[in-house]
Amino acid sequence: MKSPVVKRSIVVGGHKTSVSLEEAFWNSMKEISHERSVALSELVGEIDTNRNQGNLSSAIRLFVLDHFRTLAVGQTGGTRPRASHAQGQEESSLERR
């Protein structure tokens, strides 16, 4: 049986690293990086820089969740979630309720 997790190598901060994510998360990251007109490695680097704890794969999953949660709530207001949002560095709109 094929694993739903895909391991890919990516350069983050000038260093090559491996990240294991489900294909849906890789596709979401590509979509977000395209929307922002940044390279996938740049987006992953931003997430890596802003994470407080946990591994990079978990930080990416939280970032993607936060991105689409913000879109679903309809409170983007011309802004977009930053990598720090998923790491608890800023209070989200859902936490303020």
N, C-alpha and C positions, 0 to 999 in steps of 0.2 A: 504494500500500500504506500502511495506517495504521500510524503509529509506536506501538510498545508503551509509549513514555514519555509520561506526561501531565504537562503543566506547569500548576501552580496557583499562585495568589497567596495569601499568608498573612501575617498581621501577627505579627511576632516582635519583642518588646521595643519595641513602639510604632511599628515601622517595617514598611512593606509590602515584602515580598520575593517573588521567584518561586522555586519549587522544582520541579525536574523529577524525577519518580519513575515507575516502572512502577506500573500500577494495583494490583497485588498488594501493593506496599509502602504505597500510600495506604490500602488496605483494612485492612492490618495496623495501621497507625498509628491509624486510627479505632477499631479493636477494642481496642487497648492503652489509648487515652485513655478509652474507655468503661469498661473494667475499673477504671481508676484514678479515675474520676469527675472528670476534668479536661478542659478544652477542648483540642482538637487544637493550637491555637496555643500553649497553655501547655506542652504536651509538646514541641513543636518548639523552643520557647524554652529549655527545660531542656537539650535535646540541643545546641543552638547554644552555650549558655553553657559547657558542659562539653567541647566538642570542642577538641582540641589542634592539629589541622592538617587539611588537606583541605577540601573544600567541604561545604556543609550537606547536600546530597543524599547524599553518601557517608557522612557521619556518621549520617544517618537510616537508611540501609541497614544499617550496622554495628549500630546500636541494635536494629533489628528482628531481625536475625540473632541477636544476643546474647539478646534476650528469649525467642525461641522455642527457642534452644539450651538455655537454662536450664530451660525448661519440659520439654523432651524428656529431659534428663538426670534430671529429677525431684528437683532439689536446690533448689527454691524455698523449702521449709521455712517458708512463711508470709511470705517476703520476696519482693521483686521486683527485677529488675535495674534499676539506675539508669542515667541517660543517660551517666554517667561510665564505666561498665563497658565500653562499646563503644569508648571512646577510650583504653583502656589505662591509666587512672588507678588502677585497682584490680586486683589479681591475681584472675583468675577461677578458679572451681573446676577448670576443665579445665587451667589453667596450673600448678596446684599438684600435679598428679599426677606 
